[in-house]
Amino acid sequence: MAQGNEMHPRNPYRDKPPDFKALAIEYPEFRKFCQYVSNGKVTLDFRKDAAVRCLTQTLLKKDFSLNVNLPAGHLVPRVPQKLNYCLLIDDILQANSITSNVVGIDIGTGTSCIHALIGARHFGWKFVATDGDENSVQVAHENVARNEMGDSICVVHVNPAVKTVLMDVINSMPDSEFSFCMCNPPFFEKSDKEERFCEEPSLSNETYSNSFDFDMRSAPHSETIASSAELYVEGGEVAFVNRIIDDSVCLRDRIKFYTTMIGRKSSLKPLLHRLERFGENVKFLVHPLNQGKTKRWMLAWTFAKEMTLNTALKFQNSSISFQCPKPGLVKLMQEISRLGGRWSQEQPSVLVAEFKSVTWTNQRARRKANALLSENSAKRARWNTSSVACEAMMGNGDGKDSYTNAGNFVYSESFKTSDPAAVDTSSQAYFPLPSGVTPRPIVRLRIQVESDDKCDKLSFELISGAKQHLHQIVQYLKNLLCR
């Protein structure tokens, strides 16, 4: 699927990307960075930071009536991507009927203050925009004042040395209610920054560029110039987002839901594992944010039990569905319980199911193993006591990852060796976890049920775990419920 088609359906840039020719005719400053090509089209050199900066300023002016100063030496935001982020947050707000008095926190607003400016101008939200860099706060404040949006946006300087990200801001406004927070954290660690970027002394000693000799890898499609604070943070984005999660554990529903942008797909796994540890106390989702050749992700989570994070867009993009005879919901709950899974109702027509072991495969082998164990013990094969060399591969779990729940090994095979007195044996077994220890679910699903007069439609969305497990469960339930 083309990334443009994965943009939000309400994003105007999805079906109508910027027309450089029209922009060049209307805006003389933008025209300076454009050139004609042989087919008569107008192109822009994205490898020039000044050209990218001018494009962003032009789009903000034309499509949002925003006059924004983007100083050289700082990151240039991409308007379609930032609008995508805001639209996904708006989806969650609408799904929870939060349509008035919306107040957000923009963590690390930067010089552009673009999240807050677009959110206030396009959606009518109010913002507290924070940043730890005094120069960025000053420029952001000037951008807010230039667009006469001081009543909607408050720019606040925070201490960058403090490990908490949200606590100080929330505690300084005890009477305020916040709908959400958003963030575009620095993606890199210091070692990554030194590998991917070089100093740009023409601007300042703390400014870096990705434009240098690319003998080892291909040149970037677009030049990036940024300050050191915008590029890297100790521990990278995983450590920074974990600090937001730490604050969210203390703040809980003081903020209705938390969001952040993720720049590296590899960062998602450790962050999702961290959120999974909270079990049923937290709901979370991941959604792609695509713009041009760049792909990012939005991670959102909430501790508020009444909040829902499943939007129509999320189900449309990632769910697997099938139809079954009524009453599909009742049969579904019974079968989840029979498989050893747990389910809870997020909404009257939405279930969240989790499984701590794979119980939906090898059904025939499980039946044979149960039959074997139900036989008279006198008929069972016995091993003679002997001294042997043994190599065993053993896992741990809750006792339900073998073919039966009895705890016996279900596979054992012996092999002759060169020594007549020795036998090699291979066994499969398990050890139950200590009492009181609960294994983490290997897969969590969100299931939405839509009913009509004749049948029920079940839509399955993967919250966490392997896609392979999602497809296996859906196929198993489809075979069972549709026959």
N, C-alpha and C positions, 0 to 999 in steps of 0.2 A: 504494500500500500504506500502510495506517495505520502510524504510527511505533510504536505499541504492539506491532504484530505483528512489527516488526523488532527488538524487544528479545530478549535471549538466551532460548532456550527454557527454561533452568533458573532464570530470574529469576521469583520468585513474583509480582512486581508486573505481569508481562506479562498474565496472565489474571485476576488479582485485584488491582485497584488498591486503595489504602488506603480503608477504609470510615470516612468521617469521623464518621458517626453512632455506630458502635461505639466508635471512639476517644474521642469526646466523653463517652460514658457511662462508659468505663473510666478516663479520665484527666481529672480536674477542671481542671488547668492548660490543657489543650488546649481544653476546653469553652469557655473564656473568649473564644476567637477564632472560634468557630463561630456560625452563625445559620441558622435555618430559612427556607426559601423556600416559595412558594405550593404547590408540588407535594409538600411534605412531606419533601424531601431536606435534608440538612445541607450547607452550603457553607463554604468558607474563603476569606477575602480575601487572595489571593496578593500584592496590592500593598502589604501591610503586612509590613515586615521581621520584626517580632516574631512574627507569625503563621507565617511560613515557618520561622523559627528553632525555634518550638515544635513544628511538625510534624516537622521533622528529628529533634529530640530524642525525640519520642514514638515515631517509627518505630524509632529505634535501640534504645530501651528495650524496646519490645514484641517486635520481630522478631529482635534480636541480644543482648538482655539487656545493653546497654551504657548506662552513665550518663555522658553527655558534656556538658561545659560549652561552650556556644557564645557567647562574649562579644559584646556589641553592638559594631558598628563593624568587623566582620570578615565575610568571605564565609561564606555558609551553604551547605554542600554539599547536593546533592540525592541522597538515598539510592538510589533506583532506578538512577540513572546510575552512581554509584560502584560499586554491586554489579555492574552490567553490565561495567564495566571489569575488575573482579576475576575475573569468570567467564570473560572472554575470555583472560585470562592463565592461568587454570586449564585452559582448553582446550589451550593450547600446552604447558603442563606435562604434561598427560595424554597428548597426542599423542607426546611424547618420553619417556614412562614415568618422569617425574620426580615421584615421589609422596612422597618422604621427605626430610628435611633441607632443605626449601625455605627459602631466605633471600632476601628482597627488599630493595631500597633504594627508599624513597619520597622523591623529590626535592621539596622545598618542601612539607612535610607540613602546614603551617598550624596554626592553633590547635586544630582539630578532631582532627587526626591520624587522619582517617577511613579512609584507605586501609589504614593499618597495623592499626587496630583491627578493621575488618571482615575483613581478610586473616587476622589472627591468630585471631579468635574463630570465624569461619565456616569457614576452610580449614585452620587449624592451621599457618600459615606463621610464620616469624620475620622481623623487620624491623630495619633501621637507618633511622630516619626523620630527615631533615635539614631544616634551615631556616636562613635567614640573618637572621631577625628574632628578637632575644632574647626579646621578649614572647611571640611565637608559640611559641617553644621552651619557655618556662616553662609556658604554658597546656597545651600538648601533653603535657608531662611530667606535669602534674597529672592530665590525663585518663587517661593510661596507669596512673598509680598508683591513681587512684580505681577503676579496673576490675581492679586486681590483675594486670596483665599485664606487669609489669616484666621477667619472665623471657623474654618473647617479643619485646618492643619496646624498642629503645634509641634515645632521642631525642638528636640531636647538633646543636649549633650550629656553623654553618660561616661563614666570612668572606665576606660578600656582595660584597666588592670583588675577590675572586679570580675570574678569568675561567673557570677550570676548574670543572666541576660535580661530577664524580665522582672525579677523580684523587686529591685529598687524602684523601677518605674511604677509598678502596680501599687507598692506600699506607699508611694508618694501621692497617690490618688485613691485613697481608701473608699471614697463614695462613688467612684466611677465604675460602670459596667462595660466590659469589653466583649465584643462579638467574636473577634478572631485576631490572630497575629500572623504576619507574613514575613518572609526573610529570603534574601539571596546571599548565602554565606560565602566567604572565600573558599574556593574549591581545593586549593593546594596546601601541602606542607612546605616548609622552607626548602627541603631538598628538591622537591618537584619544581619549585619556582626557579631554583638555580639551574635546573636541567632544561627547562622549557623557555625561559625568558632571559634577556640580557638587559643590562642597565641602559637607560636612555639619557645620557648626560646633557643632551641639548635642552632637556626640560628641567630636571632636578635630579639630585642624587638618589632620591627614593622613588624614582619612576622607572618602570621596566616595560620592555617591548618583546613581542614574540617574532619580530622581524630580524633574523640574523642568518648566518650561513647554514643551509639545510642540506649538508652532505649525508646525514644519517637518516633523514625522513623528509617527506614532501613538505613544501611550504604551506602555511595556513591559507584558507580561502579568504580570510578577513584579518586585517591587522588588529592586534589588541595592545593598547597602551594603558597602563594602570599604575596606581601607587602600590607600594608594598602591602599596605593594610587591606587593599581591595583584592590582592592576589592570594595571600597565604595567611594561615593562622596556625598556631601550634596544634599539631594533631590533625590538621586538615578539616574538611567539612564534617567528617564523622564526629570528631571531638567537639566541634562547635554546636552541631545539632544535638549531641548528647547533653550539652549544657542547657539547651532549651527544654529537652525532655526532663532533665533534673528539676528545672523550675516548674514545669507543668505538673510534676508529681506533687509539689507543695501547693501550687495555686489551684489545681483541679479545675472546677467550673467557674473560677473567677474570670477565666477566658473561656468562652463557650467551645471554641475549637482552635487548634494550633495547626499552622501550616508552615512549610519551608520548601524552598526550591532545592533540588539535589542535582549536582552537575556531573557526577560519575555514577554509572550504574553499579559499580562495585561497592559503593557506599550504602546501597539500599539494604543489602543482606544483614550487615551487623546492626543497622538501625531497626530493621523489622524484628530481628531476634530480640532486641532490647524491649521493644513494645510488646512482643508476644509474652514476655515474662509477667506482665500485669494481668494476663488472662482476660476474664470477662469484664474487668474494670475499665478496659479501654477498647475503643473502636478505632480502626485506622484504615487508610486506603492509600494507594499509589496511583498516580495518573500521569501519563506522558505530557510533556510540554514541547511541541515541535515548532521550529521556525527555520525555514530554509534547510541548510545542511546540518543544523545543530539540533541535538536532542537533549532535553533536560526532563526532570520529573518533579512532580509536586507530591510531597508526603504530607498527609493530614491525619490528625488524631484528636480524639476527644475523650474526656472522662465523664461527661454529662450523659446520664442514662437516657434522657429524653431526646437527645440529639441523634440524627441519622446522617451518615456520610455517603450513603448510596444515592447517587443521582441517576436520572434517566440516561444521561450521557455515559456514565460509567458502565451501566448495564448494556447499553447499546454497543459499546466498543469492545467489551471483554467477556460477555456472558455466553454460556452455552445453554440452550433451552430445548425442551421437548414437551409435547402434549400427552396427557394421560387421562383416563376416565376418572370421574369424580368418585369418592372424595380424595383427590390427590394429596392434599395437605395432611390428612389424617394418616393415610398409608405411609407417607414420607416420614412422618415423625416416628411411627411404629418401626419402620425399617432401620432408621438411624439408630434407635435404641437397641434393636436386635443385633446390629453390627458392633455394638459396644461404644458407639459415639454418644456425644452429648449435644443437646440442642437447646437454644433459648430463643424467645420471640423478641426481635428487635422492634418490630411493628406487627400489627395484626396479620399482615400478609407477607412478612419478611422474617425468615429464620436465620440464625447463625449456628452452624454445626461444626463440631471439631472432633477429630479422631486422633487417638494417641498411638494407634498401631494400625497396620494394614490388615483389615479383616474382610475385605470385599473380594479378595482373589483366592485362588486355589481352594475353592469350595469343595470340590470332589475329594481332594487330598485330606481336607479337614474332616469330612464325613468318614473316610476310611480310617483315619487315625482315631477318631472317637469310637468307631466300631471295634477297633483293635483293643483299645483300653477298656471297653465294656465286657470283653470276653472273660471267662473264668481264668483266674490267675494261674491255675495248674496247667493250662494250655499254652501259656506264653513261653516263648523261647527264652532260655536263660544262658548267660555267659559263665563258663567255668572260670574260677578264680586262677589267675596266673600273673606273673610279673612281665609286663610288656612296656615297650616304649610307646608313648602316646602323644599325639599332637592334636589339640582340640581348638577349634575357633569358636569362641563364646562371646555373645553380646549381652547387653543388659536391657531391661525393659520392665513391663508390669506383668509379665507372664502371658500376654496375649499375642506375642509375636511369633509363637510357634503354632503348629497346626491345631493344638488343643490348649485348653486352659489348665491342664493337670500338672504341668511342670515336668513331665517326663521328656527325655530326649526322643525325637521322632525320626532321627536319621543316624545310623551307625554302620560303618563298613570297615572290614579288616583287609589287610594286604600282606601277602607273604613276603618275607625278606630273605636275604642270603643266609641269615642265621636261622636254622630250624627251630631254635628255642625262642625266637623273637617274632613278634607280630606288630605291624603298624596298624593303627586304627584311627578312623576319622569320625568324629561325632558332632552333631549339632545339638546345642542345649542352651538354656538361658538361666539367669539368676534373677529372682525377683528383686526389685528395689527395696531398700529398707523401709520399714513402716513409717508412714507420714510423708514420704517423698513422692511427689506427683510428677510423672514425666511430662515434658512439654509436648503439646499437640504437634503431630507431624504435618497436619493439614487442617486449615480452617476455611470454611465456605460460607458465603452469604447466598441464601436461596430466596428468591422472590416468587410469589404465587399469584397468578392472574386467572380469574375464573370467568366463565361464561355459562350459558345454559346447559351445555353438553359436556364440557371437559375443563380441566385445569391446565394451565401452562406454567411449567416450572423452569425458572432461569437460574443458573448456577454461576456464581462469580467467585474466583479464587482470591481469598484474603491473604493467606500465607501458605507456604508449602510448595510442592512440585506440581507443575502443570500435568505431568503424567498421572498423578493421583487424582486430579480433577477429572480428567477424561475417563479414567477407570471407574470412578464412582458414578459419574453420569451414565456411562454405558451399563453398569451393573443395575442401577435404579431404573433405567429405561427398559431394560429387558424384563425386570421384575414387575414394574407398575403398568406396563403397556400390554402385557400378554392377556 
